[in-house]
């Protein structure tokens, strides 16, 4: 699922901590315009922060159009609870075969996403085995 390119750069930032002169401004605005990145409750984007695995799952879910999905009543991962922020999105990743978690049954939601894992998630999204 590839979304249409974002060709115009807004003069007014959707986030209070980035400006048109910020590196990757256009790309961050695109994420916002597509509803993929919503930023933080204080109106910031925090462009230099790492992306944790839980937020990455939310990005992937939204990138796929926020498909209809009922998360299971019990978590597929031993370290993720059903009341956790982005639970639905993490469970969706598992249900789609995009994420298998770690061999010990964990997802490690507050760990920064590693580049190798990101490559695997994107590859699996474009090459489903289901």
C-alpha positions, 0 to 999 in steps of 0.5 A: 500500500503506497500512499500518494506523494505529498507534493506541496509543503505547507507554510504553517507547520502542523507541529509546534517544534518543526518549521519549513526549514527543519530537515525532512519538514515536507516528509513529516508534514506528509505523515501528518496529512495522511494521519500516519503521525499524530505527534504528541499531546503537547503539539510537538513532533519531536523529530530527533527522538527515536521511534519505539516499536509500539509507535512504529506499529501505530505508524504501520497500521495507519499507513495501511489505512487503519483497517477494520480489526478487532484486537484479541482479548488476550495479548499475543505478546507476554510483555504487552497488556490489552490496556496498553497504548497501541495494543490494537496496532501491535496485535494487528502487526502480529495478526498480519504476520508483520511482526512475530515478536522476539523468540521469548514471546515478547514484543519489547514495545518501548525499545527503539526500532532497529533498522533491520527490524524495520526492513523486515516489517516493510518487506513483510507488508509488501510480500505477505505470506498469508 
